[in-house]
Structures are given as C-alpha cells and as structure tokens.
C-alpha cells in the first residue's frame, strides 16, 4: 500500500532514441474477506466454529455483543441457553487490507428432559386416604392430590 514511482524506458533501435517516462502508481488497501456459516447446536453441547479469512492476521468474535476468546481462526461456542443468538466475526487485517465484519445466527435447540433416576416414592396415609406423597424429590400434598 502506498505511492510508488514506476520508471519505464524504451530500448532504442537504429531509428529511434530511448525514451524514459516516470509514472506515479498508487496502491490502495482493499477489504479483507471473512466466511463463517450459521451455527446450530443442542442445549448443553459445544461446537468450534471454523472461520475462513483472507487478508487477515486474525479475527475477533462476539456473541450478542459479548467478546469471545478465539483460538486462531476458531470460535468456541458453549454454555448458551436454548434460543437464538448473533455471532459477529471481525477480521484483524494485515497492512494491505481493511477490516470486515460478518454476523450469522446461532440457534441453540431445546432438548428433551430425561430423568435417569433414582426414583423415590413415599406416601403418608391416614386410614385408606393418601394425604401426601413424594416422587422424584417433588412433594405433593393437600389440594395438589385432587388434580392428579
């Protein structure tokens, strides 16, 4: 990048004189490029998002405006609740390029809740009527039993 002088000279033949011309040449910066795709993962999962960039010595990343530590050209995504987020990646350009930014969607899917035990069941009775019971560490009693 910058301004340069280009000197051009002809090689003379028997019928022509040599001619020299100096031309100013300006080399301008151009935009770097960045490529990253949308991200989809399940709640509780993590993913390393690979980013491709040209004219850049690195990248920075943010998820919904919060900075994320990157490793080279990889953005680690983890610890997000179910929902939609924005991943914004910006190039750290070399001396010949400008920075560019690209924003993509992160979708964190809800997962099914599976209970893997231990199951605990106990109850209290008075006569033939159950007044309360406990199932999986949830206690029900009184009017809650009427709705079961």
C-alpha positions in Angstrom: 0.0 0.0 0.0 1.2 3.5 -0.8 2.5 5.6 -3.6 5.3 4.5 -5.9 7.1 5.8 -9.0 7.4 3.4 -11.9 10.1 4.2 -14.4 9.6 2.9 -17.9 12.3 3.1 -20.6 12.4 2.0 -24.2 15.2 0.1 -25.8 16.3 2.2 -28.8 16.8 0.7 -32.2 18.8 2.2 -35.1 15.9 4.5 -36.0 14.7 5.6 -32.5 16.0 7.3 -29.4 15.5 5.9 -26.0 12.5 7.4 -24.1 12.0 7.3 -20.3 8.8 8.0 -18.6 8.1 8.1 -14.8 4.5 7.2 -13.8 3.0 7.6 -10.3 1.3 4.4 -9.1 -1.0 4.3 -6.1 -1.7 1.0 -4.4 -4.9 1.2 -2.3 -6.0 -1.1 0.5 -8.9 -3.4 -0.2 -11.3 -5.2 2.1 -10.2 -8.4 3.7 -12.7 -11.3 3.5 -14.4 -13.4 6.1 -16.5 -16.5 5.7 -18.5 -18.1 8.6 -21.7 -20.1 8.5 -24.8 -20.2 10.7 -24.4 -22.3 13.8 -26.9 -24.8 15.2 -26.3 -26.9 18.3 -28.3 -28.6 21.1 -28.5 -27.1 24.6 -25.6 -28.4 26.7 -23.4 -29.0 23.6 -20.5 -27.1 22.4 -19.0 -26.5 18.9 -15.9 -25.0 17.5 -16.8 -22.7 14.6 -14.1 -22.5 11.9 -13.7 -19.1 10.2 -12.0 -18.6 6.8 -10.4 -15.2 6.1 -8.1 -13.7 3.6 -6.0 -10.5 4.1 -6.3 -11.0 7.8 -3.8 -12.0 10.5 -6.6 -12.9 12.9 -10.2 -12.5 13.9 -12.3 -11.2 16.9 -15.7 -12.6 17.8 -18.7 -11.6 19.9 -21.9 -13.4 20.8 -24.7 -11.0 21.3 -22.2 -8.2 22.0 -20.1 -10.2 24.5 -16.5 -10.9 23.5 -15.5 -14.5 22.9 -11.9 -15.7 23.1 -10.8 -17.1 19.8 -8.1 -19.6 19.0 -6.5 -18.7 15.7 -9.5 -18.7 13.3 -11.7 -20.9 15.5 -14.6 -19.5 17.7 -15.6 -21.8 20.6 -19.4 -21.7 21.3 -20.6 -23.2 24.6 -22.6 -22.5 27.7 -25.6 -20.9 25.9 -29.2 -21.4 27.0 -31.7 -22.5 24.4 -32.6 -19.7 22.0 -31.2 -17.6 19.2 -28.0 -15.5 19.3 -25.9 -13.5 16.9 -22.3 -14.4 16.3 -20.3 -11.4 14.9 -16.8 -12.1 13.5 -14.5 -9.2 12.5 -11.1 -9.6 10.7 -7.9 -8.2 12.1 -6.5 -7.1 8.8 -2.9 -7.2 7.6 -1.2 -3.9 6.4 -2.8 -4.1 2.9 -6.4 -4.7 3.9 -9.4 -3.2 5.8 -11.3 -5.0 8.5 -14.7 -6.5 7.6 -17.4 -7.9 9.8 -20.0 -10.7 9.2 -22.8 -11.6 11.5 -24.5 -15.0 11.5 -27.2 -16.7 13.6 -26.6 -19.2 16.4 -29.5 -21.5 17.2 -29.4 -23.4 20.4 -32.1 -26.1 20.4 -34.1 -27.2 23.4 -33.6 -30.8 24.3 -35.9 -33.4 25.9 -35.6 -33.7 29.6 -34.8 -37.2 30.6 -34.8 -38.3 34.2 -32.3 -41.1 34.8 -33.3 -41.9 38.4 -33.0 -42.7 41.2 -36.8 -42.8 41.6 -38.1 -42.2 45.1 -41.7 -42.7 46.1 -43.1 -42.5 49.5 -46.6 -41.6 50.9 -48.4 -40.9 54.0 -51.9 -42.3 54.6 -54.5 -41.9 57.3 -56.9 -44.7 57.1 -57.4 -45.5 53.5 -56.7 -42.0 52.2 -53.4 -40.8 50.9 -52.7 -37.3 52.2 -49.3 -36.7 50.6 -46.6 -38.4 48.6 -43.1 -37.7 47.3 -42.0 -38.7 43.8 -38.5 -37.8 42.4 -37.9 -35.3 45.2 -41.1 -33.5 44.4 -43.6 -33.3 47.3 -47.4 -33.2 46.7 -50.0 -32.9 49.4 -53.4 -31.5 50.2 -55.2 -30.0 47.2 -52.4 -30.9 44.8 -53.6 -34.5 45.1 -57.0 -33.6 43.8 -55.5 -32.6 40.4 -53.6 -35.9 39.9 
